[in-house]
Amino acid sequence: MYYSETKVIMGGLAHVPILIFIVNFIKGKFESMLSKVVVVKTEKPKVKVVEFKVEEVKAEELNASEVKEEAE
């Protein structure tokens, strides 16, 4: 037996609230499980501050490296 297009659409629309309820129920279960498991640490991360050393590059070394790059 075939259903008219109107009956199919009405049946689909009638099931939308049921699907929304199921999705929200599952979402609520996961949120309640996660709220029990997740522990937020308020400690500041340990970061080591490092200074960098600036070296002077001679013009001869700079020209030699440029020549090597052009040769490749």
Backbone as JSON, one array per atom type, in Angstrom:
{
  "sequence": "MYYSETKVIMGGLAHVPILIFIVNFIKGKFESMLSKVVVVKTEKPKVKVVEFKVEEVKAEELNASEVKEEAE",
  "N": [[0.83, -1.17, 0.0], [0.59, 2.17, -0.88], [1.67, 5.35, 0.39], [0.42, 8.66, 0.59], [2.03, 11.72, -0.37], [1.59, 13.71, 1.5], [0.95, 12.32, 3.87], [3.37, 11.07, 4.36], [5.09, 13.25, 4.84], [3.82, 14.4, 7.08], [4.13, 12.31, 8.9], [6.91, 12.28, 9.14], [7.37, 14.81, 10.26], [6.08, 14.44, 12.68], [7.78, 12.76, 14.01], [10.06, 14.24, 14.52], [10.17, 15.75, 17.06], [10.49, 13.58, 18.79], [12.98, 12.52, 18.0], [14.6, 14.72, 18.64], [14.3, 14.75, 21.43], [15.55, 12.29, 22.09], [18.2, 12.77, 21.25], [18.91, 14.95, 22.92], [18.68, 13.69, 25.4], [20.74, 11.76, 25.3], [22.93, 13.5, 25.02], [22.77, 14.84, 27.49], [23.37, 12.74, 29.26], [26.07, 12.22, 28.61], [27.22, 14.69, 29.29], [26.81, 14.73, 32.06], [28.38, 12.58, 32.82], [30.92, 13.49, 32.04], [31.23, 15.73, 33.66], [31.76, 14.64, 36.09], [34.19, 13.39, 35.69], [36.13, 15.19, 34.63], [38.71, 17.2, 35.8], [39.77, 20.34, 36.61], [42.83, 21.9, 36.5], [44.31, 24.47, 38.35], [46.83, 25.4, 38.43], [49.68, 27.31, 37.45], [51.38, 26.9, 34.37], [54.68, 25.56, 34.21], [57.2, 27.44, 32.98], [60.18, 27.88, 31.31], [62.27, 30.57, 30.96], [64.3, 31.5, 28.39], [67.23, 32.99, 27.26], [68.42, 34.2, 24.15], [71.35, 33.93, 22.15], [73.09, 36.3, 20.34], [74.93, 36.21, 17.46], [77.61, 37.58, 15.62], [77.86, 37.73, 12.13], [80.28, 37.25, 9.76], [81.06, 39.08, 6.78], [82.32, 37.59, 4.81], [81.62, 34.93, 5.37], [78.89, 35.1, 4.99], [78.7, 35.7, 2.25], [79.77, 33.34, 1.22], [77.87, 31.43, 1.96], [75.7, 32.33, 0.46], [76.61, 31.86, -2.1], [76.75, 29.09, -2.11], [74.02, 28.46, -1.92], [73.08, 29.45, -4.36], [74.42, 27.81, -6.11], [73.23, 25.36, -5.79]],
  "CA": [[0.0, 0.0, 0.0], [1.37, 3.38, -1.0], [1.23, 6.48, 1.19], [0.48, 9.93, -0.13], [3.16, 12.59, 0.03], [1.17, 14.44, 2.7], [1.07, 11.43, 5.03], [4.81, 10.85, 4.61], [5.62, 14.48, 5.44], [3.24, 14.52, 8.42], [4.77, 11.3, 9.74], [8.28, 12.75, 9.41], [7.29, 15.93, 11.2], [5.65, 13.94, 13.99], [8.91, 12.08, 14.66], [11.14, 15.19, 14.82], [10.31, 15.98, 18.5], [11.0, 12.35, 19.42], [14.41, 12.47, 17.73], [15.24, 15.78, 19.43], [14.32, 14.28, 22.81], [16.57, 11.24, 22.22], [19.53, 13.4, 21.14], [19.16, 15.72, 24.15], [18.86, 12.73, 26.49], [22.1, 11.2, 25.18], [23.84, 14.6, 25.31], [22.72, 15.07, 28.93], [24.09, 11.65, 29.92], [27.5, 12.42, 28.43], [27.63, 15.86, 30.07], [26.86, 14.38, 33.47], [29.55, 11.72, 33.02], [32.12, 14.3, 31.9], [31.37, 16.64, 34.79], [32.33, 13.87, 37.2], [35.53, 12.93, 35.35], [37.05, 16.26, 34.32], [39.19, 18.01, 36.91], [40.49, 21.46, 36.05], [43.96, 22.32, 37.31], [44.46, 25.92, 38.35], [48.25, 25.73, 38.56], [50.27, 27.94, 36.28], [52.37, 26.0, 33.77], [56.08, 25.92, 34.47], [57.83, 27.86, 31.74], [61.55, 28.32, 31.51], [62.61, 31.67, 30.07], [65.66, 31.31, 27.88], [67.73, 34.1, 26.45], [69.14, 33.72, 22.98], [72.64, 34.57, 21.95], [73.22, 36.88, 19.0], [76.31, 36.12, 16.97], [77.88, 38.39, 14.43], [78.25, 36.94, 10.97], [81.21, 38.01, 8.93], [80.61, 39.24, 5.4], [82.89, 36.5, 4.01], [80.8, 33.74, 5.61], [77.59, 35.36, 4.39], [78.84, 35.56, 0.8], [80.02, 31.94, 0.92], [76.6, 30.71, 2.06], [74.87, 32.73, -0.67], [77.15, 31.2, -3.29], [76.35, 27.7, -2.01], [72.6, 28.39, -2.22], [72.9, 29.68, -5.79], [74.99, 26.67, -6.85], [72.3, 24.24, -5.71]],
  "C": [[0.88, 1.25, 0.0], [0.78, 4.49, -0.13], [1.32, 7.75, 0.35], [1.63, 10.76, 0.43], [2.83, 13.34, 1.31], [1.33, 13.59, 3.94], [2.53, 11.19, 5.38], [5.41, 12.07, 5.31], [5.1, 14.65, 6.86], [3.87, 13.51, 9.38], [6.19, 11.7, 10.1], [8.29, 13.87, 10.41], [6.87, 15.48, 12.59], [6.8, 13.3, 14.74], [10.05, 13.02, 15.03], [11.24, 15.48, 16.32], [10.85, 14.76, 19.25], [12.5, 12.25, 19.22], [15.16, 13.53, 18.52], [15.34, 15.36, 20.89], [15.42, 13.24, 23.01], [17.97, 11.84, 22.18], [19.86, 14.19, 22.4], [19.36, 14.81, 25.35], [20.27, 12.15, 26.48], [23.13, 12.27, 25.52], [23.91, 14.88, 26.81], [23.47, 13.99, 29.7], [25.6, 11.84, 29.8], [28.0, 13.62, 29.23], [27.73, 15.54, 31.55], [28.05, 13.48, 33.76], [30.83, 12.54, 32.97], [32.31, 15.24, 33.08], [31.96, 15.94, 36.0], [33.79, 13.54, 36.95], [36.52, 14.07, 35.22], [37.4, 17.05, 35.57], [40.07, 19.1, 36.32], [41.61, 21.84, 37.01], [44.11, 23.83, 37.2], [45.92, 26.35, 38.49], [48.74, 26.4, 37.28], [51.3, 26.98, 35.69], [53.79, 26.5, 34.04], [56.76, 26.2, 33.14], [59.22, 28.37, 32.06], [61.87, 29.4, 30.48], [64.07, 31.53, 29.68], [66.04, 32.51, 27.04], [68.49, 33.52, 25.27], [70.38, 34.56, 22.76], [72.72, 35.06, 20.51], [74.69, 36.83, 18.62], [76.45, 37.0, 15.74], [78.35, 37.47, 13.32], [79.14, 37.81, 10.1], [80.7, 38.05, 7.5], [81.12, 38.11, 4.52], [82.04, 35.24, 4.16], [79.43, 33.9, 4.94], [77.65, 35.17, 2.88], [79.05, 34.11, 0.42], [78.72, 31.14, 0.99], [75.67, 31.08, 0.91], [75.32, 32.04, -1.94], [76.73, 29.73, -3.28], [74.87, 27.54, -2.37], [72.34, 28.57, -3.7], [73.4, 28.51, -6.6], [74.01, 25.5, -6.84], [71.14, 24.49, -6.56]]
}
